[in-house]
Amino acid sequence: MQLLTDKLREIIPPFYSSEDVELEEKMVYAKFFLADANWTWYILEYDQESNSFFALVDGLDQELGYVSLDELEQVRGHMGLHVERDLYFTPTKFGDLKI
């Protein structure tokens, strides 16, 4: 599965474009998950040059940080599953997520 589609490339804003926006008001544009390891990445910003995202990572703990698309595409869970994109996720304000 392609994690980053052309449509997502167009709508996810670049790094630091929302740094003056309160976290609860920031938009989350995509959700990636690893079904067999209970990890989720909520995508807030994207940098084409580094091919990386700024995201909330929900795994062992929850933290905001940077993650490489190339690395996400290489990750495998306990049963060998790949990271997938939630096909039914629609862009949502961070504060409206149920996490």
N, CA, C and O atoms as a GROMACS GRO file, in nm:
protein
  396
    1MET      N    1   0.084  -0.118   0.000
    1MET     CA    2   0.000   0.000   0.000
    1MET      C    3   0.088   0.124   0.000
    1MET      O    4   0.188   0.132   0.072
    2GLN      N    5   0.051   0.218  -0.080
    2GLN     CA    6   0.122   0.346  -0.085
    2GLN      C    7   0.078   0.431   0.034
    2GLN      O    8  -0.040   0.464   0.046
    3LEU      N    9   0.170   0.467   0.120
    3LEU     CA   10   0.136   0.547   0.237
    3LEU      C   11   0.108   0.692   0.200
    3LEU      O   12   0.010   0.750   0.246
    4LEU      N   13   0.192   0.750   0.118
    4LEU     CA   14   0.179   0.891   0.082
    4LEU      C   15   0.135   0.903  -0.063
    4LEU      O   16   0.214   0.884  -0.155
    5THR      N   17   0.009   0.935  -0.081
    5THR     CA   18  -0.046   0.951  -0.216
    5THR      C   19  -0.017   1.091  -0.268
    5THR      O   20   0.023   1.180  -0.192
    6ASP      N   21  -0.036   1.110  -0.398
    6ASP     CA   22  -0.019   1.244  -0.457
    6ASP      C   23  -0.114   1.344  -0.392
    6ASP      O   24  -0.077   1.459  -0.368
    7LYS      N   25  -0.237   1.300  -0.364
    7LYS     CA   26  -0.334   1.389  -0.302
    7LYS      C   27  -0.286   1.434  -0.163
    7LYS      O   28  -0.296   1.552  -0.129
    8LEU      N   29  -0.232   1.340  -0.084
    8LEU     CA   30  -0.180   1.377   0.048
    8LEU      C   31  -0.060   1.471   0.036
    8LEU      O   32  -0.046   1.563   0.116
    9ARG      N   33   0.026   1.447  -0.062
    9ARG     CA   34   0.141   1.538  -0.083
    9ARG      C   35   0.094   1.681  -0.106
    9ARG      O   36   0.160   1.776  -0.064
   10GLU      N   37  -0.019   1.695  -0.172
   10GLU     CA   38  -0.072   1.828  -0.203
   10GLU      C   39  -0.134   1.896  -0.081
   10GLU      O   40  -0.125   2.018  -0.067
   11ILE      N   41  -0.196   1.818   0.007
   11ILE     CA   42  -0.271   1.883   0.116
   11ILE      C   43  -0.197   1.892   0.249
   11ILE      O   44  -0.229   1.978   0.331
   12ILE      N   45  -0.097   1.806   0.272
   12ILE     CA   46  -0.024   1.813   0.400
   12ILE      C   47   0.070   1.933   0.396
   12ILE      O   48   0.154   1.942   0.306
   13PRO      N   49   0.059   2.023   0.491
   13PRO     CA   50   0.142   2.144   0.489
   13PRO      C   51   0.288   2.113   0.523
   13PRO      O   52   0.318   2.010   0.583
   14PRO      N   53   0.378   2.203   0.484
   14PRO     CA   54   0.521   2.183   0.512
   14PRO      C   55   0.555   2.202   0.661
   14PRO      O   56   0.478   2.261   0.737
   15PHE      N   57   0.672   2.151   0.698
   15PHE     CA   58   0.721   2.167   0.835
   15PHE      C   59   0.710   2.312   0.880
   15PHE      O   60   0.735   2.405   0.803
   16TYR      N   61   0.674   2.330   1.004
   16TYR     CA   62   0.669   2.458   1.076
   16TYR      C   63   0.558   2.553   1.029
   16TYR      O   64   0.548   2.665   1.080
   17SER      N   65   0.475   2.510   0.935
   17SER     CA   66   0.371   2.600   0.886
   17SER      C   67   0.260   2.623   0.988
   17SER      O   68   0.185   2.720   0.978
   18SER      N   69   0.249   2.534   1.085
   18SER     CA   70   0.144   2.552   1.186
   18SER      C   71   0.204   2.564   1.327
   18SER      O   72   0.136   2.535   1.426
   19GLU      N   73   0.330   2.607   1.335
   19GLU     CA   74   0.394   2.612   1.467
   19GLU      C   75   0.330   2.715   1.560
   19GLU      O   76   0.347   2.706   1.682
   20ASP      N   77   0.258   2.812   1.506
   20ASP     CA   78   0.190   2.912   1.590
   20ASP      C   79   0.046   2.872   1.623
   20ASP      O   80  -0.026   2.948   1.688
   21VAL      N   81   0.006   2.754   1.579
   21VAL     CA   82  -0.130   2.705   1.603
   21VAL      C   83  -0.127   2.612   1.724
   21VAL      O   84  -0.040   2.525   1.734
   22GLU      N   85  -0.222   2.630   1.815
   22GLU     CA   86  -0.232   2.541   1.932
   22GLU      C   87  -0.252   2.398   1.885
   22GLU      O   88  -0.320   2.374   1.785
   23LEU      N   89  -0.194   2.303   1.956
   23LEU     CA   90  -0.201   2.162   1.917
   23LEU      C   91  -0.344   2.117   1.894
   23LEU      O   92  -0.372   2.050   1.795
   24GLU      N   93  -0.434   2.152   1.981
   24GLU     CA   94  -0.574   2.109   1.968
   24GLU      C   95  -0.640   2.159   1.839
   24GLU      O   96  -0.737   2.101   1.792
   25GLU      N   97  -0.586   2.268   1.783
   25GLU     CA   98  -0.642   2.328   1.661
   25GLU      C   99  -0.571   2.283   1.534
   25GLU      O  100  -0.621   2.309   1.424
   26LYS      N  101  -0.457   2.217   1.546
   26LYS     CA  102  -0.384   2.170   1.428
   26LYS      C  103  -0.464   2.063   1.356
   26LYS      O  104  -0.539   1.989   1.419
   27MET      N  105  -0.448   2.056   1.225
   27MET     CA  106  -0.515   1.954   1.146
   27MET      C  107  -0.427   1.830   1.135
   27MET      O  108  -0.306   1.839   1.118
   28VAL      N  109  -0.491   1.715   1.145
   28VAL     CA  110  -0.427   1.586   1.120
   28VAL      C  111  -0.476   1.542   0.983
   28VAL      O  112  -0.596   1.534   0.960
   29TYR      N  113  -0.382   1.515   0.892
   29TYR     CA  114  -0.418   1.491   0.752
   29TYR      C  115  -0.422   1.343   0.714
   29TYR      O  116  -0.486   1.307   0.615
   30ALA      N  117  -0.355   1.259   0.790
   30ALA     CA  118  -0.353   1.116   0.758
   30ALA      C  119  -0.326   1.037   0.885
   30ALA      O  120  -0.272   1.089   0.983
   31LYS      N  121  -0.364   0.913   0.881
   31LYS     CA  122  -0.341   0.821   0.993
   31LYS      C  123  -0.278   0.694   0.937
   31LYS      O  124  -0.335   0.629   0.849
   32PHE      N  125  -0.161   0.660   0.987
   32PHE     CA  126  -0.093   0.535   0.952
   32PHE      C  127  -0.094   0.447   1.075
   32PHE      O  128  -0.092   0.496   1.188
   33PHE      N  129  -0.098   0.316   1.055
   33PHE     CA  130  -0.101   0.226   1.170
   33PHE      C  131  -0.031   0.094   1.138
   33PHE      O  132  -0.018   0.054   1.023
   34LEU      N  133   0.012   0.030   1.244
   34LEU     CA  134   0.075  -0.102   1.236
   34LEU      C  135  -0.014  -0.194   1.319
   34LEU      O  136  -0.006  -0.198   1.442
   35ALA      N  137  -0.099  -0.269   1.250
   35ALA     CA  138  -0.206  -0.345   1.315
   35ALA      C  139  -0.156  -0.450   1.413
   35ALA      O  140  -0.220  -0.474   1.515
   36ASP      N  141  -0.044  -0.512   1.383
   36ASP     CA  142   0.001  -0.621   1.472
   36ASP      C  143   0.100  -0.574   1.578
   36ASP      O  144   0.162  -0.657   1.644
   37ALA      N  145   0.114  -0.443   1.595
   37ALA     CA  146   0.203  -0.393   1.700
   37ALA      C  147   0.141  -0.276   1.777
   37ALA      O  148   0.204  -0.221   1.868
   38ASN      N  149   0.017  -0.239   1.742
   38ASN     CA  150  -0.056  -0.135   1.814
   38ASN      C  151   0.017   0.000   1.814
   38ASN      O  152   0.025   0.066   1.918
   39TRP      N  153   0.070   0.039   1.699
   39TRP     CA  154   0.133   0.170   1.681
   39TRP      C  155   0.051   0.249   1.579
   39TRP      O  156   0.000   0.193   1.482
   40THR      N  157   0.040   0.381   1.603
   40THR     CA  158  -0.034   0.469   1.512
   40THR      C  159   0.044   0.600   1.497
   40THR      O  160   0.102   0.651   1.593
   41TRP      N  161   0.044   0.653   1.374
   41TRP     CA  162   0.108   0.781   1.344
   41TRP      C  163   0.001   0.874   1.288
   41TRP      O  164  -0.063   0.842   1.188
   42TYR      N  165  -0.020   0.989   1.353
   42TYR     CA  166  -0.114   1.090   1.308
   42TYR      C  167  -0.034   1.202   1.243
   42TYR      O  168   0.043   1.271   1.310
   43ILE      N  169  -0.051   1.220   1.114
   43ILE     CA  170   0.035   1.307   1.033
   43ILE      C  171  -0.015   1.451   1.032
   43ILE      O  172  -0.129   1.479   0.996
   44LEU      N  173   0.075   1.543   1.074
   44LEU     CA  174   0.042   1.685   1.084
   44LEU      C  175   0.110   1.769   0.975
   44LEU      O  176   0.050   1.861   0.921
   45GLU      N  177   0.235   1.737   0.944
   45GLU     CA  178   0.312   1.814   0.845
   45GLU      C  179   0.404   1.720   0.768
   45GLU      O  180   0.433   1.609   0.813
   46TYR      N  181   0.452   1.767   0.652
   46TYR     CA  182   0.538   1.684   0.567
   46TYR      C  183   0.647   1.772   0.506
   46TYR      O  184   0.621   1.886   0.467
   47ASP      N  185   0.768   1.718   0.497
   47ASP     CA  186   0.879   1.786   0.432
   47ASP      C  187   0.925   1.702   0.314
   47ASP      O  188   0.976   1.591   0.331
   48GLN      N  189   0.907   1.756   0.192
   48GLN     CA  190   0.943   1.680   0.072
   48GLN      C  191   1.092   1.656   0.061
   48GLN      O  192   1.135   1.550   0.015
   49GLU      N  193   1.172   1.753   0.102
   49GLU     CA  194   1.317   1.740   0.089
   49GLU      C  195   1.371   1.622   0.170
   49GLU      O  196   1.453   1.544   0.121
   50SER      N  197   1.325   1.609   0.294
   50SER     CA  198   1.373   1.499   0.378
   50SER      C  199   1.282   1.376   0.372
   50SER      O  200   1.314   1.272   0.428
   51ASN      N  201   1.168   1.390   0.304
   51ASN     CA  202   1.068   1.283   0.292
   51ASN      C  203   1.026   1.235   0.431
   51ASN      O  204   1.020   1.115   0.458
   52SER      N  205   0.998   1.333   0.519
   52SER     CA  206   0.966   1.304   0.658
   52SER      C  207   0.839   1.375   0.701
   52SER      O  208   0.798   1.474   0.641
   53PHE      N  209   0.778   1.322   0.806
   53PHE     CA  210   0.657   1.379   0.863
   53PHE      C  211   0.683   1.432   1.002
   53PHE      O  212   0.774   1.387   1.073
   54PHE      N  213   0.601   1.529   1.041
   54PHE     CA  214   0.587   1.568   1.181
   54PHE      C  215   0.455   1.506   1.223
   54PHE      O  216   0.353   1.531   1.160
   55ALA      N  217   0.456   1.427   1.330
   55ALA     CA  218   0.338   1.349   1.364
   55ALA      C  219   0.329   1.325   1.514
   55ALA      O  220   0.427   1.338   1.587
   56LEU      N  221   0.208   1.289   1.557
   56LEU     CA  222   0.192   1.234   1.690
   56LEU      C  223   0.209   1.083   1.673
   56LEU      O  224   0.138   1.020   1.594
   57VAL      N  225   0.301   1.027   1.747
   57VAL     CA  226   0.325   0.883   1.744
   57VAL      C  227   0.261   0.825   1.870
   57VAL      O  228   0.291   0.867   1.982
   58ASP      N  229   0.173   0.729   1.850
   58ASP     CA  230   0.105   0.663   1.961
   58ASP      C  231   0.148   0.517   1.959
   58ASP      O  232   0.096   0.436   1.882
   59GLY      N  233   0.243   0.483   2.046
   59GLY     CA  234   0.296   0.347   2.054
   59GLY      C  235   0.314   0.309   2.198
   59GLY      O  236   0.217   0.294   2.272
   60LEU      N  237   0.438   0.292   2.238
   60LEU     CA  238   0.464   0.265   2.380
   60LEU      C  239   0.422   0.383   2.466
   60LEU      O  240   0.384   0.366   2.582
   61ASP      N  241   0.428   0.501   2.407
   61ASP     CA  242   0.389   0.625   2.471
   61ASP      C  243   0.336   0.715   2.360
   61ASP      O  244   0.342   0.677   2.244
   62GLN      N  245   0.285   0.831   2.393
   62GLN     CA  246   0.243   0.928   2.292
   62GLN      C  247   0.343   1.042   2.292
   62GLN      O  248   0.374   1.100   2.396
   63GLU      N  249   0.393   1.075   2.172
   63GLU     CA  250   0.483   1.188   2.161
   63GLU      C  251   0.479   1.248   2.022
   63GLU      O  252   0.455   1.179   1.924
   64LEU      N  253   0.502   1.378   2.016
   64LEU     CA  254   0.515   1.447   1.888
   64LEU      C  255   0.659   1.434   1.843
   64LEU      O  256   0.751   1.444   1.924
   65GLY      N  257   0.678   1.413   1.713
   65GLY     CA  258   0.814   1.401   1.664
   65GLY      C  259   0.817   1.384   1.513
   65GLY      O  260   0.715   1.390   1.445
   66TYR      N  261   0.936   1.361   1.464
   66TYR     CA  262   0.960   1.347   1.321
   66TYR      C  263   0.982   1.200   1.287
   66TYR      O  264   1.046   1.126   1.361
   67VAL      N  265   0.927   1.160   1.173
   67VAL     CA  266   0.941   1.021   1.129
   67VAL      C  267   0.962   1.020   0.979
   67VAL      O  268   0.895   1.092   0.904
   68SER      N  269   1.054   0.938   0.936
   68SER     CA  270   1.088   0.926   0.794
   68SER      C  271   0.989   0.834   0.723
   68SER      O  272   0.958   0.725   0.772
   69LEU      N  273   0.939   0.878   0.609
   69LEU     CA  274   0.852   0.793   0.528
   69LEU      C  275   0.927   0.667   0.486
   69LEU      O  276   0.870   0.558   0.486
   70ASP      N  277   1.053   0.681   0.450
   70ASP     CA  278   1.132   0.564   0.409
   70ASP      C  279   1.139   0.461   0.521
   70ASP      O  280   1.129   0.341   0.495
   71GLU      N  281   1.157   0.507   0.645
   71GLU     CA  282   1.162   0.415   0.758
   71GLU      C  283   1.026   0.350   0.784
   71GLU      O  284   1.019   0.231   0.813
   72LEU      N  285   0.918   0.429   0.774
   72LEU     CA  286   0.785   0.372   0.793
   72LEU      C  287   0.757   0.260   0.693
   72LEU      O  288   0.694   0.160   0.726
   73GLU      N  289   0.804   0.279   0.571
   73GLU     CA  290   0.781   0.178   0.468
   73GLU      C  291   0.859   0.050   0.493
   73GLU      O  292   0.827  -0.055   0.436
   74GLN      N  293   0.962   0.056   0.578
   74GLN     CA  294   1.043  -0.062   0.609
   74GLN      C  295   0.999  -0.133   0.738
   74GLN      O  296   1.039  -0.247   0.762
   75VAL      N  297   0.919  -0.067   0.819
   75VAL     CA  298   0.879  -0.123   0.948
   75VAL      C  299   0.791  -0.246   0.927
   75VAL      O  300   0.706  -0.249   0.838
   76ARG      N  301   0.813  -0.347   1.012
   76ARG     CA  302   0.730  -0.468   1.013
   76ARG      C  303   0.689  -0.494   1.157
   76ARG      O  304   0.768  -0.475   1.250
   77GLY      N  305   0.566  -0.538   1.174
   77GLY     CA  306   0.517  -0.572   1.307
   77GLY      C  307   0.555  -0.713   1.346
   77GLY      O  308   0.633  -0.779   1.278
   78HIS      N  309   0.500  -0.757   1.457
   78HIS     CA  310   0.533  -0.888   1.513
   78HIS      C  311   0.502  -1.004   1.418
   78HIS      O  312   0.570  -1.106   1.419
   79MET      N  313   0.398  -0.986   1.338
   79MET     CA  314   0.360  -1.092   1.244
   79MET      C  315   0.403  -1.060   1.101
   79MET      O  316   0.358  -1.124   1.006
   80GLY      N  317   0.490  -0.961   1.088
   80GLY     CA  318   0.542  -0.925   0.957
   80GLY      C  319   0.456  -0.830   0.877
   80GLY      O  320   0.482  -0.807   0.758
   81LEU      N  321   0.354  -0.773   0.938
   81LEU     CA  322   0.267  -0.679   0.867
   81LEU      C  323   0.337  -0.546   0.844
   81LEU      O  324   0.424  -0.506   0.921
   82HIS      N  325   0.297  -0.478   0.737
   82HIS     CA  326   0.350  -0.347   0.700
   82HIS      C  327   0.265  -0.237   0.764
   82HIS      O  328   0.152  -0.260   0.805
   83VAL      N  329   0.323  -0.119   0.773
   83VAL     CA  330   0.246   0.000   0.812
   83VAL      C  331   0.144   0.027   0.702
   83VAL      O  332   0.177   0.020   0.584
   84GLU      N  333   0.022   0.057   0.742
   84GLU     CA  334  -0.085   0.084   0.647
   84GLU      C  335  -0.141   0.224   0.670
   84GLU      O  336  -0.125   0.283   0.777
   85ARG      N  337  -0.207   0.275   0.567
   85ARG     CA  338  -0.277   0.403   0.576
   85ARG      C  339  -0.424   0.375   0.600
   85ARG      O  340  -0.482   0.289   0.534
   86ASP      N  341  -0.484   0.446   0.695
   86ASP     CA  342  -0.628   0.432   0.720
   86ASP      C  343  -0.701   0.494   0.602
   86ASP      O  344  -0.703   0.616   0.586
   87LEU      N  345  -0.762   0.411   0.519
   87LEU     CA  346  -0.828   0.458   0.398
   87LEU      C  347  -0.954   0.538   0.426
   87LEU      O  348  -1.003   0.610   0.338
   88TYR      N  349  -1.006   0.527   0.547
   88TYR     CA  350  -1.132   0.594   0.581
   88TYR      C  351  -1.112   0.717   0.668
   88TYR      O  352  -1.209   0.781   0.710
   89PHE      N  353  -0.987   0.751   0.695
   89PHE     CA  354  -0.957   0.869   0.777
   89PHE      C  355  -0.978   0.995   0.696
   89PHE      O  356  -0.934   1.004   0.581
   90THR      N  357  -1.046   1.092   0.754
   90THR     CA  358  -1.061   1.223   0.689
   90THR      C  359  -0.988   1.326   0.774
   90THR      O  360  -0.984   1.313   0.897
   91PRO      N  361  -0.930   1.429   0.711
   91PRO     CA  362  -0.860   1.531   0.789
   91PRO      C  363  -0.947   1.583   0.904
   91PRO      O  364  -1.064   1.618   0.885
   92THR      N  365  -0.886   1.588   1.021
   92THR     CA  366  -0.958   1.618   1.144
   92THR      C  367  -0.871   1.705   1.234
   92THR      O  368  -0.749   1.691   1.236
   93LYS      N  369  -0.933   1.795   1.307
   93LYS     CA  370  -0.858   1.873   1.406
   93LYS      C  371  -0.804   1.778   1.512
   93LYS      O  372  -0.872   1.684   1.554
   94PHE      N  373  -0.682   1.803   1.555
   94PHE     CA  374  -0.618   1.719   1.655
   94PHE      C  375  -0.707   1.704   1.779
   94PHE      O  376  -0.720   1.594   1.833
   95GLY      N  377  -0.767   1.812   1.822
   95GLY     CA  378  -0.851   1.809   1.941
   95GLY      C  379  -0.975   1.723   1.927
   95GLY      O  380  -1.036   1.687   2.028
   96ASP      N  381  -1.013   1.691   1.805
   96ASP     CA  382  -1.132   1.609   1.782
   96ASP      C  383  -1.101   1.459   1.771
   96ASP      O  384  -1.192   1.377   1.760
   97LEU      N  385  -0.972   1.424   1.774
   97LEU     CA  386  -0.936   1.282   1.767
   97LEU      C  387  -0.975   1.213   1.897
   97LEU      O  388  -0.972   1.273   2.004
   98LYS      N  389  -1.011   1.090   1.887
   98LYS     CA  390  -1.048   1.010   2.005
   98LYS      C  391  -0.930   0.921   2.044
   98LYS      O  392  -0.934   0.799   2.026
   99ILE      N  393  -0.825   0.984   2.098
   99ILE     CA  394  -0.706   0.906   2.137
   99ILE      C  395  -0.672   0.932   2.282
   99ILE      O  396  -0.575   0.877   2.335
   0.00000   0.00000   0.00000
